[in-house]
Amino acid sequence: MNEYDKNLQTDEFTSDSNSLSKVFATRLQKIIIQNDVELIEYAKNYQKHLQNFIRISYSNSKSVWTCPLFYNEGVLVRYHRCEFDNIDSFQKHLEILRAEAEAILIHNKLGFCSISESEKEYYTKRALGILPETAADQFREIVIFNAFKKYRDLKELLLNVQDIQTLGLCISKSYGESLALIFFLLLHSGVDVTNEFKYYGQKLDFIFNKLISSPELREVFDGRTYDNTFHSRYVLLTKLREVIDKKFPRRVKNNNVISFATFLENVVSNIHEIEASEFLFAALDSFLLSKFGFDTEFVIIDNKIHVEIILPERVLYWDPIHNTSLNYQKPIIKYRGNYQLIIAFILAQTAQYYFQFKKELERAVVYYKNAICLFQNYPDFYKELAQIYLKNNQFKLAIDTIKHGLEIFPDDASFYYFLGVAYYMNKELELAVINFRRAISMRPNYVEALNNLAICYTEMQKYDQALIIYQQLQKIAPDYFLVFYGIGNIYYALKNYYQAVIYYQRAISLNPKSEESLYNLAQTYYELGEVDKSIKTYKKLIQIAPNHARAWYNLGVIYRDKGMKKEAVKCLERAIKLNPNLLR
């Protein structure tokens, strides 16, 4: 025990505390300077560690690491006071953890605590700003961040776009976009406590370790110097693709909603086929690629998501679903985005789930709005949100949504088409006509827009103009059954029932399961007095659509008129059971 330590245990400390404080301050200053020297030496050597394969893969997606600390008057400094005050709260959180690690090293040198060599290495890395090596520890570190404490349930983050964006940027800046993406996908899966995040982080670490233990990848590094040249990176990439396709289950694209947590369990369990969307495979592949030091970005090619990999002097494209070779040719990229693109797609996919299967329209709207806020440059989000509003008879909201999309995509004819649909459903036929015409002027062979324009003219009783449009459509799409159905409606409205029958029959020949064509044909036969043909057509319709209440009702009326009371009662009772409002 040195003289200073002895003095700390005597009354001399109280009698001459000022002199002892100076002794302690002098010793502490020497320890800090000594610790700074060791940290700088370790930082210099860290670049050498990066030449090792394992170090590359654990380097937070960075093949080059730069020490964030600097000297200031003989002391190693991370931030000046004014700089620290101006950094975001997440960086402050990491800086506090860095400072705590440095304090432990200093306490160890002072003899106030004892740490092992492995602990010393860990705290040295943390004091230098080097993040934890495993995904499990990184997830744990993110979750204990103070910002999460304001949420009773972390899933509330998914309904707070502003916080998602802010936190996402913080995580991606510190840990990389791939980890930020998987963090939010797990959050979206319902994972919301520290232990659960650590558990799934361990799953990711298991997958990664399974890859690096493969003989194929060890061949890339054993006996040679691995560097950051195109050749070395390309060899690693091709081997990595080979091992992933070999070790992991066959990939099956499926649009059903599956949580990332379930997806991860299936991958680890080696299930023969994993039915999941390309988004989840893309997320996992991007994470694994980043662990091997590859810079990646998500792009949309032919409405399919791919991972773009940036190599020295070259860019390659990785298909997350199909076992295809790496593509050298630069494809036509429709949309490009960071991790927020995938999160937005998952939110939109969830919105469709609530819309189609749960019939929870309000919840679907919230998820679509969040998807749009996270990634504004994907047009389908606006159209799909507008369709939900239309389904809920919220026509004004649908119109506003499409107009918002038009501000971003003014040259997209489909937005004018959907705007025309919204105006039509809101009974604003003149505005519907204007927008259908705009869509057609941009895309002359726009079949759906032409058909809806003809429908508008029909409802406005501008039959001549409607027939001109239908004639134009016949040239563009001669087998489009709605053309013949529409012309049949015009002749029915003009009470030219014989012509109406011809066109309805033509529509049914092209689409035998068209409920509207069968119903209108039965009605037309009834108007012509051909009751037996009407009955036969209604029966055919009921075979296709057994819950068609109006068909049952009309069939019952015909039976009643024919004096077939028993059959009439049966049909009318079935109709009223399906739709009690028919008698009101």
C-alpha positions in Angstrom: 0.0 0.0 0.0 1.5 3.4 -1.0 1.7 6.4 1.2 -1.4 8.0 -0.5 -3.5 4.9 0.2 -2.3 4.8 3.8 -3.3 8.4 4.3 -6.8 7.7 3.0 -7.3 5.4 6.0 -6.1 7.8 8.7 -7.5 10.9 10.4 -4.8 12.9 8.4 -7.3 13.0 5.6 -9.7 15.1 7.6 -7.0 17.3 9.2 -5.3 18.1 5.9 -7.9 17.2 3.3 -6.7 20.0 1.0 -3.2 18.7 0.6 -4.6 15.1 0.2 -6.9 16.4 -2.5 -4.0 17.8 -4.4 -2.2 14.4 -4.0 -5.2 12.6 -5.3 -5.7 15.1 -8.2 -2.1 14.7 -9.2 -2.3 10.9 -9.2 -5.6 11.0 -11.0 -4.2 13.2 -13.7 -1.3 10.8 -14.3 -3.7 7.8 -14.4 -5.9 9.6 -17.0 -2.9 10.5 -19.1 -1.7 6.9 -18.9 -5.1 5.6 -19.8 -5.3 8.0 -22.8 -2.0 6.7 -24.1 -3.2 3.1 -23.8 -6.5 4.0 -25.6 -4.7 5.7 -28.4 -2.3 2.7 -28.8 -5.2 0.3 -28.9 -7.0 2.5 -31.5 -3.9 2.4 -33.7 -3.9 -1.4 -33.5 -7.6 -1.7 -34.1 -7.1 -1.1 -37.9 -4.9 -4.2 -37.9 -7.6 -6.2 -36.2 -10.0 -5.2 -39.0 -7.9 -7.1 -41.5 -9.1 -10.3 -39.7 -12.3 -11.7 -41.1 -14.1 -11.9 -37.8 -13.3 -8.3 -37.0 -14.6 -7.1 -40.4 -17.8 -8.9 -39.8 -18.2 -7.4 -36.4 -17.3 -3.9 -37.2 -20.7 -2.3 -37.3 -21.0 -2.5 -41.1 -17.8 -0.5 -41.5 -14.6 -2.0 -43.0 -12.7 1.2 -41.9 -13.0 2.4 -38.3 -11.8 5.9 -37.2 -11.1 6.6 -33.5 -13.7 9.3 -32.5 -11.5 10.6 -29.7 -8.9 13.4 -29.9 -6.2 15.1 -27.8 -6.9 18.4 -26.1 -4.1 19.8 -23.9 -2.8 16.3 -23.1 -6.2 14.8 -22.4 -8.3 12.5 -24.6 -11.6 14.2 -25.4 -14.8 13.0 -27.1 -16.9 16.2 -27.1 -16.4 19.7 -25.8 -19.3 20.9 -23.6 -21.0 22.9 -26.3 -20.7 20.0 -28.7 -22.2 17.6 -26.2 -25.1 19.9 -25.6 -25.9 19.9 -29.3 -25.9 16.2 -30.1 -29.1 14.2 -30.2 -30.3 12.4 -27.2 -29.3 8.9 -28.5 -25.7 10.0 -29.1 -25.7 11.4 -25.6 -26.8 8.1 -24.3 -23.9 6.4 -26.2 -21.4 9.0 -25.0 -22.5 8.4 -21.4 -21.9 4.7 -21.8 -18.5 5.4 -23.4 -17.6 7.7 -20.5 -18.7 5.1 -18.0 -16.4 2.5 -19.6 -13.5 4.9 -19.5 -14.3 5.6 -15.8 -14.1 1.8 -15.0 -10.7 1.6 -16.7 -9.5 4.5 -14.6 -11.0 3.1 -11.4 -9.2 -0.2 -12.2 -5.8 1.6 -12.4 -6.6 3.5 -9.2 -7.2 0.1 -7.5 -10.8 0.9 -6.7 -12.0 -2.1 -8.6 -10.6 -5.2 -10.3 -11.5 -6.4 -13.8 -10.3 -9.3 -15.9 -8.3 -9.1 -19.1 -11.4 -9.8 -21.2 -13.4 -7.2 -19.3 -10.5 -4.8 -19.8 -10.6 -5.3 -23.6 -14.4 -4.9 -23.6 -14.2 -1.6 -21.6 -11.3 -0.4 -23.8 -13.4 -0.8 -26.9 -16.4 0.9 -25.3 -14.2 3.8 -24.1 -13.1 4.3 -27.7 -16.7 4.3 -28.9 -16.6 0.8 -30.4 -20.1 -0.7 -30.1 -20.9 -4.2 -28.7 -20.1 -7.0 -31.1 -23.2 -9.0 -30.9 -26.7 -8.1 -32.2 -28.1 -9.2 -28.8 -26.0 -6.7 -26.9 -26.7 -4.0 -29.4 -30.5 -4.5 -29.1 -30.2 -4.5 -25.4 -28.3 -1.2 -25.5 -30.9 0.4 -27.7 -33.9 -0.7 -25.6 -32.4 0.7 -22.3 -32.2 4.1 -24.0 -34.2 6.5 -21.8 -36.4 7.6 -24.7 -38.3 4.3 -24.5 -39.4 5.0 -21.0 -42.0 7.4 -22.1 -43.9 4.6 -23.8 -45.9 2.3 -21.7 -45.9 -0.1 -24.7 -43.1 0.1 -27.2 -45.6 -0.8 -29.9 -47.0 2.7 -29.5 -43.9 3.8 -31.5 -45.5 2.4 -34.6 -48.3 4.8 -34.2 -46.1 7.8 -33.7 -44.4 8.5 -37.0 -42.3 11.4 -35.8 -40.7 9.4 -33.1 -40.2 6.4 -35.4 -38.3 8.6 -37.8 -36.2 10.3 -35.2 -35.3 7.1 -33.4 -34.7 5.3 -36.6 -32.2 7.9 -37.8 -30.5 7.7 -34.4 -30.2 3.9 -34.5 -29.1 3.8 -38.1 -26.5 6.5 -37.6 -24.9 4.6 -34.7 -25.6 0.9 -35.5 -26.2 0.9 -39.2 -29.5 0.8 -41.3 -29.8 -3.0 -41.3 -29.9 -3.2 -37.5 -32.3 -0.3 -37.4 -34.6 -2.1 -39.9 -34.6 -5.4 -37.9 -35.2 -3.5 -34.7 -38.4 -2.0 -36.0 -39.5 -5.2 -37.6 -39.2 -7.0 -34.3 -41.0 -4.0 -32.6 -43.7 -4.5 -35.3 -43.9 -8.2 -34.4 -44.9 -7.3 -30.8 -41.4 -7.7 -29.3 -41.3 -4.9 -26.6 -39.1 -5.8 -23.7 -35.3 -6.0 -23.3 -35.1 -9.7 -22.8 -37.1 -10.4 -25.9 -35.0 -8.2 -28.0 -31.9 -9.8 -26.6 -33.4 -13.3 -27.4 -34.0 -12.4 -31.1 -30.6 -10.8 -31.2 -29.1 -14.1 -30.2 -31.0 -15.7 -33.0 -29.4 -13.3 -35.5 -26.0 -14.0 -34.0 -26.6 -17.7 -34.3 -27.5 -17.3 -38.0 -24.4 -15.2 -38.6 -22.1 -17.6 -36.7 -23.5 -20.5 -38.7 -22.5 -18.8 -41.8 -19.0 -17.9 -40.8 -18.3 -21.4 -39.6 -18.9 -22.9 -43.1 -15.9 -24.3 -44.9 -16.8 -22.4 -48.1 -16.4 -19.1 -46.3 -13.3 -20.1 -44.4 -11.6 -20.9 -47.8 -11.9 -17.2 -48.7 -9.7 -16.1 -45.8 -7.5 -19.0 -44.8 -4.0 -18.8 -46.2 -4.4 -15.4 -47.9 -4.6 -11.7 -47.0 -8.1 -10.4 -47.3 -8.5 -6.8 -48.4 -11.2 -4.4 -49.6 -10.5 -4.8 -53.3 -13.3 -5.6 -55.7 -11.9 -9.1 -56.3 -11.8 -10.0 -52.6 -15.2 -8.6 -51.9 -16.7 -10.3 -55.0 -15.3 -13.7 -54.0 -16.7 -13.3 -50.5 -20.1 -12.2 -51.9 -20.5 -15.2 -54.3 -19.5 -17.6 -51.6 -21.8 -16.0 -49.1 -24.7 -16.3 -51.6 -23.8 -20.0 -52.1 -23.8 -20.7 -48.4 -27.0 -18.9 -47.7 -28.8 -20.8 -50.4 -27.3 -24.0 -49.1 -27.7 -23.6 -45.4 -31.1 -21.9 -45.1 -34.5 -23.1 -46.1 -36.0 -22.8 -49.5 -37.5 -19.4 -49.9 -41.2 -19.0 -50.8 -42.8 -15.6 -51.4 -46.2 -15.2 -49.8 -48.2 -12.1 -49.3 -49.8 -13.3 -46.1 -48.7 -11.3 -43.1 -46.0 -13.0 -41.0 -44.2 -11.4 -38.2 -40.4 -11.0 -38.4 -40.2 -12.8 -35.0 -42.0 -15.8 -36.5 -39.9 -15.6 -39.6 -36.7 -15.6 -37.6 -37.8 -18.6 -35.6 -38.5 -20.5 -38.8 -35.1 -19.7 -40.3 -33.3 -20.8 -37.1 -35.4 -24.0 -37.0 -34.5 -24.9 -40.6 -38.1 -25.3 -41.7 -38.0 -26.7 -45.2 -40.1 -23.8 -46.7 -40.6 -20.4 -45.2 -43.7 -18.7 -46.6 -42.8 -15.0 -46.1 -42.7 -11.9 -48.2 -39.7 -10.7 -50.0 -39.4 -7.8 -47.6 -38.5 -10.1 -44.7 -36.0 -12.0 -46.7 -34.5 -8.7 -47.9 -34.3 -7.5 -44.3 -32.4 -10.6 -43.1 -30.1 -10.7 -46.2 -29.3 -7.0 -45.7 -28.4 -7.6 -42.1 -26.1 -10.5 -42.9 -24.5 -8.6 -45.7 -23.8 -5.7 -43.4 -22.2 -8.0 -40.8 -19.8 -9.0 -43.5 -19.0 -5.3 -44.2 -21.1 -4.7 -47.3 -22.8 -1.4 -47.9 -26.4 -2.1 -49.1 -29.5 -0.2 -50.2 -33.0 -1.3 -51.0 -34.3 -0.7 -54.6 -37.5 -1.7 -56.4 -37.0 -3.4 -59.7 -40.1 -4.6 -61.7 -42.2 -4.1 -58.5 -39.8 -6.5 -56.7 -37.5 -5.5 -53.9 -33.8 -6.1 -54.3 -30.7 -5.4 -52.3 -28.2 -3.2 -54.1 -24.6 -3.9 -53.0 -21.9 -1.3 -53.4 -18.5 -2.7 -54.2 -15.3 -0.9 -55.2 -15.7 0.1 -58.8 -18.9 -1.9 -59.2 -22.5 -2.2 -58.1 -24.3 -5.6 -57.8 -28.0 -6.6 -57.3 -29.1 -9.3 -54.9 -32.5 -11.0 -55.4 -33.8 -11.9 -51.9 -36.3 -14.6 -53.1 -34.8 -16.4 -56.1 -31.5 -18.2 -56.2 -30.1 -16.2 -59.0 -26.6 -15.1 -59.8 -25.5 -11.6 -58.8 -26.6 -9.2 -61.5 -23.9 -6.9 -63.0 -26.3 -5.1 -65.4 -27.8 -2.0 -64.0 -31.6 -2.6 -64.1 -34.4 0.0 -64.4 -34.8 1.1 -60.8 -38.2 2.6 -60.0 -37.7 3.4 -56.4 -34.7 3.7 -54.1 -34.8 4.0 -50.4 -33.1 3.3 -47.1 -34.4 1.0 -44.3 -37.5 3.2 -44.0 -38.6 1.8 -47.4 -38.9 -1.7 -46.0 -40.6 -0.5 -42.8 -43.1 1.4 -44.9 -43.8 -1.7 -47.0 -44.4 -3.8 -43.8 -46.7 -1.1 -42.4 -48.6 -1.1 -45.7 -48.8 -4.9 -45.7 -50.2 -4.7 -42.2 -52.7 -2.1 -43.3 -53.9 -4.4 -46.0 -54.3 -7.2 -43.5 -56.5 -5.1 -41.2 -58.5 -3.9 -44.3 -59.0 -7.2 -46.0 -59.2 -9.7 -43.2 -60.0 -7.8 -40.0 -62.3 -5.2 -41.5 -60.7 -2.7 -39.1 -60.7 0.3 -41.5 -59.5 2.9 -39.0 -56.5 0.8 -38.0 -55.7 0.2 -41.6 -55.8 4.0 -42.3 -53.3 4.6 -39.4 -50.8 2.1 -40.8 -51.1 3.5 -44.3 -50.6 7.1 -43.1 -47.5 6.0 -41.2 -46.2 4.2 -44.3 -46.7 7.3 -46.4 -44.9 9.5 -43.8 -42.0 7.1 -43.7 -41.6 6.7 -47.4 -43.5 9.3 -49.5 -42.3 8.3 -52.9 -44.2 5.1 -53.4 -47.5 5.8 -55.3 -49.4 2.6 -54.4 -49.6 3.7 -50.7 -51.8 6.7 -51.7 -54.0 4.7 -54.0 -54.5 1.9 -51.4 -55.3 4.4 -48.7 -57.8 6.1 -51.0 -59.5 2.8 -51.7 -60.0 2.3 -47.9 -61.6 5.7 -47.7 -63.8 4.8 -50.7 -64.8 1.5 -49.1 -65.8 3.5 -46.0 -67.8 6.1 -48.1 -65.3 8.8 -47.0 -65.1 10.2 -50.5 -63.7 13.6 -49.5 -60.8 12.0 -47.7 -60.2 9.7 -50.7 -60.1 12.7 -53.0 -57.7 14.6 -50.8 -55.4 11.6 -50.5 -55.2 11.2 -54.3 -54.6 14.9 -54.7 -51.7 14.6 -52.2 -50.3 11.8 -54.3 -50.7 13.9 -57.5 -48.5 16.6 -56.0 -45.7 14.1 -55.8 -46.5 12.1 -59.0 -48.0 14.7 -61.4 -47.1 12.6 -64.5 -48.8 9.4 -63.2 -52.0 8.8 -65.2 -53.3 6.3 -62.7 -53.7 9.1 -60.1 -56.1 10.9 -62.4 -57.9 7.6 -63.0 -58.3 7.1 -59.2 -59.4 10.7 -58.7 -62.0 10.1 -61.4 -63.2 7.0 -59.5 -63.5 9.0 -56.3 -65.5 11.8 -57.9 -67.7 9.2 -59.6 -68.5 7.5 -56.3 -69.2 11.0 -54.8 -71.7 11.6 -57.6 -69.6 14.4 -59.1 -69.8 13.1 -62.6 -68.6 16.2 -64.4 -65.4 16.2 -62.3 -65.1 12.4 -62.8 -65.2 12.9 -66.6 -62.5 15.6 -66.5 -60.1 13.4 -64.6 -60.8 10.2 -66.7 -60.1 12.3 -69.8 -56.8 13.6 -68.2 -55.7 10.0 -67.6 -56.6 9.0 -71.1 -54.7 12.0 -72.6 -51.6 10.8 -70.8 -52.2 7.1 -71.6 -54.4 6.8 -74.7 -55.0 3.1 -74.4 -56.0 3.2 -70.7 -58.7 0.6 -70.8 -60.1 1.1 -67.3 -60.2 4.9 -67.7 -62.0 4.6 -71.0 -64.5 2.2 -69.6 -65.3 4.4 -66.6 -65.6 7.5 -68.8 -68.2 5.6 -70.9 -70.0 4.7 -67.7 -70.1 8.3 -66.7 -71.5 9.4 -70.0 -74.2 6.6 -69.7 -75.3 7.8 -66.3 -75.4 11.4 -67.7 -77.6 10.0 -70.5 -75.0 11.1 -73.1 -75.5 7.8 -74.9 -73.9 8.8 -78.2 -70.7 9.9 -76.5 -70.7 6.7 -74.4 -71.1 4.6 -77.6 -68.2 6.4 -79.2 -65.9 5.5 -76.3 -67.1 1.9 -76.3 -66.3 1.6 -80.0 -62.8 3.0 -79.3 -62.5 0.4 -76.5 -63.5 -2.5 -78.8 -60.5 -1.7 -81.1 -58.1 -1.6 -78.2 -59.4 -4.6 -76.2 -61.8 -6.7 -78.4 -62.2 -9.3 -75.7 -62.9 -6.9 -72.8 -66.3 -8.1 -71.6 -67.2 -4.8 -69.9 -67.4 -3.1 -73.3 -70.3 -5.4 -74.3 -71.9 -5.2 -70.8 -71.7 -1.4 -71.0 -73.3 -1.2 -74.5 -76.0 -3.6 -73.3 -76.8 -1.1 -70.5 -77.1 1.7 -73.0 -79.6 -0.2 -75.1 -81.5 -1.3 -72.0 -81.7 2.3 -70.9 -83.0 3.2 -74.5 -85.5 0.2 -74.1 -84.0 -1.4 -77.1 -84.2 -4.8 -75.4 -83.4 -7.0 -78.4 -80.1 -5.2 -78.9 -79.4 -5.3 -75.1 -79.8 -9.1 -75.1 -77.2 -9.5 -77.9 -74.6 -7.5 -76.0 -75.3 -9.1 -72.6 -75.0 -12.5 -74.2 -71.7 -11.5 -75.8 -70.4 -10.2 -72.4 -71.4 -13.5 -70.7 -69.6 -15.5 -73.4 -66.4 -13.7 -72.6 -67.0 -13.9 -68.8 -69.5 -16.6 -67.9 -69.3 -15.7 -64.2 -70.2 -12.0 -64.6 -73.0 -11.6 -62.0 -74.0 -8.1 -63.4 -74.3 -9.4 -67.0 -76.4 -12.4 -65.9 -78.7 -10.3 -63.7 -79.2 -7.6 -66.4 -79.8 -10.3 -69.1 -82.5 -11.9 -66.9 -84.1 -8.5 -66.4 -84.1 -7.9 -70.1 -85.7 -11.2 -70.9 -88.4 -10.3 -68.3 -89.0 -7.0 -70.1 -89.4 -8.8 -73.4 -91.9 -11.2 -71.8 -89.6 -14.2 -72.2 -90.3 -15.4 -68.7 -88.8 -18.9 -69.0 -85.5 -17.5 -70.3 -85.5 -15.0 -67.4 -86.1 -17.9 -64.9 -83.3 -19.9 -66.5 -80.9 -17.0 -66.4 -81.7 -16.2 -62.7 -81.1 -19.8 -61.8 -77.7 -19.7 -63.5 -76.9 -16.6 -61.6 -77.9 -18.1 -58.3 -75.7 -21.1 -58.9 -72.7 -18.7 -59.3 -73.8 -16.3 -56.5 -76.1 -18.2 -54.0 -76.3 -15.1 -51.8 -77.5 -12.7 -54.5 -80.6 -11.5 -52.6 -82.1 -9.4 -55.5 -81.9 -12.4 -57.9 -83.8 -14.6 -55.4 -86.4 -11.8 -54.9 -87.0 -11.3 -58.7 -87.2 -15.0 -59.2 -89.8 -15.2 -56.5 -91.9 -12.4 -58.1 -91.8 -14.2 -61.4 -92.9 -17.5 -59.8 -95.7 -15.6 -58.0 -96.9 -14.0 -61.3 -96.9 -17.5 -62.8 -99.0 -18.8 -59.9 -96.3 -21.1 -58.6 -96.9 -20.1 -55.0 -94.8 -22.7 -53.3 -91.7 -21.9 -55.4 -92.4 -18.1 -55.0 -92.6 -18.4 -51.1 -89.3 -20.3 -51.0 -87.5 -17.8 -53.2 -88.9 -14.7 -51.4 -88.1 -16.1 -47.9 -84.6 -16.7 -49.0 -84.3 -13.2 -50.4 -85.6 -11.6 -47.2 -83.3 -13.7 -45.1 -80.4 -12.4 -47.1 -81.5 -8.8 -47.2 -84.5 -7.8 -44.9 -84.5 -4.3 -46.5 -85.9 -5.6 -49.8 -89.5 -5.2 -48.5 -89.0 -1.7 -47.2 
